[in-house]
């Protein structure tokens, strides 16, 4: 089972919290949401993932590190980031599927073992690539979120409304209704980002 977010390791620019930058072939491992590096056919990881502040891919797609997760940047202002959090859906993985579609603990153990061998125990790229080509797809959990003042917030009306000054909350609700914002759609959340940023700057 291929345990990574990207279909292959990708050249990226790494921005460290120290202010330094570096180049590496990287991928995001979905079991612990860690950044892995490819050097030849060997895969490495670092002791402190939080040393990395931002990962930028050649197509300008960026990921920021927040609360031990890599968050894809969908929109950004000085006050907030609209992001997408992608993790392995391990609830679905460990359920497994037995005969006739029924749940099977044996199947679940096989699934999880495949993920661990493919990504953690056996850090050889060539062998993991075989797993990718022959194995099944890891189910993913994808959620929208906001990063504000270095903290991660789920993208929902109740959570974001509480972050705003109390005097602005009623008008925020009016804005949501007027724009028919759906919290599971990026287009509406981009509007939310634009709306709340000046309020967060107060």
ChimeraX attribute file (.defattr): number of C-alpha atoms within 10 A of each C-alpha:
attribute: neighborCount
match mode: 1-to-1
recipient: residues
	/A:1	23
	/A:2	25
	/A:3	25
	/A:4	25
	/A:5	17
	/A:6	13
	/A:7	11
	/A:8	15
	/A:9	18
	/A:10	15
	/A:11	16
	/A:12	20
	/A:13	19
	/A:14	21
	/A:15	18
	/A:16	15
	/A:17	12
	/A:18	9
	/A:19	8
	/A:20	9
	/A:21	13
	/A:22	10
	/A:23	12
	/A:24	16
	/A:25	18
	/A:26	25
	/A:27	23
	/A:28	21
	/A:29	21
	/A:30	24
	/A:31	17
	/A:32	12
	/A:33	21
	/A:34	20
	/A:35	21
	/A:36	21
	/A:37	19
	/A:38	19
	/A:39	12
	/A:40	10
	/A:41	10
	/A:42	12
	/A:43	21
	/A:44	13
	/A:45	15
	/A:46	12
	/A:47	6
	/A:48	9
	/A:49	16
	/A:50	19
	/A:51	13
	/A:52	22
	/A:53	17
	/A:54	21
	/A:55	25
	/A:56	18
	/A:57	15
	/A:58	10
	/A:59	7
	/A:60	11
	/A:61	12
	/A:62	20
	/A:63	22
	/A:64	21
	/A:65	21
	/A:66	17
	/A:67	12
	/A:68	12
	/A:69	21
	/A:70	28
	/A:71	28
	/A:72	22
	/A:73	21
	/A:74	18
	/A:75	18
	/A:76	16
	/A:77	11
	/A:78	11
	/A:79	16
	/A:80	21
	/A:81	24
	/A:82	24
	/A:83	28
	/A:84	21
	/A:85	19
	/A:86	19
	/A:87	23
	/A:88	20
	/A:89	15
	/A:90	17
	/A:91	11
	/A:92	14
	/A:93	20
	/A:94	18
	/A:95	17
	/A:96	19
	/A:97	17
	/A:98	13
	/A:99	8
	/A:100	6
	/A:101	8
	/A:102	9
	/A:103	14
	/A:104	15
	/A:105	13
	/A:106	13
	/A:107	17
	/A:108	20
	/A:109	15
	/A:110	14
	/A:111	21
	/A:112	18
	/A:113	14
	/A:114	18
	/A:115	24
	/A:116	15
	/A:117	16
	/A:118	24
	/A:119	24
	/A:120	17
	/A:121	10
	/A:122	13
	/A:123	18
	/A:124	17
	/A:125	19
	/A:126	13
	/A:127	14
	/A:128	23
	/A:129	16
	/A:130	13
	/A:131	19
	/A:132	19
	/A:133	11
	/A:134	11
	/A:135	16
	/A:136	13
	/A:137	12
	/A:138	22
	/A:139	14
	/A:140	15
	/A:141	13
	/A:142	12
	/A:143	15
	/A:144	21
	/A:145	24
	/A:146	27
	/A:147	22
	/A:148	17
	/A:149	11
	/A:150	13
	/A:151	10
	/A:152	17
	/A:153	16
	/A:154	17
	/A:155	20
	/A:156	15
	/A:157	15
	/A:158	9
	/A:159	12
	/A:160	17
	/A:161	16
	/A:162	10
	/A:163	14
	/A:164	17
	/A:165	11
	/A:166	10
	/A:167	8
	/A:168	12
	/A:169	15
	/A:170	10
	/A:171	11
	/A:172	19
	/A:173	12
	/A:174	11
	/A:175	15
	/A:176	18
	/A:177	11
	/A:178	9
	/A:179	11
	/A:180	10
	/A:181	18
	/A:182	14
	/A:183	18
	/A:184	13
	/A:185	10
	/A:186	17
	/A:187	11
	/A:188	15
	/A:189	24
	/A:190	17
	/A:191	15
	/A:192	21
	/A:193	18
	/A:194	16
	/A:195	14
	/A:196	18
	/A:197	18
	/A:198	13
	/A:199	14
	/A:200	15
	/A:201	10
	/A:202	7
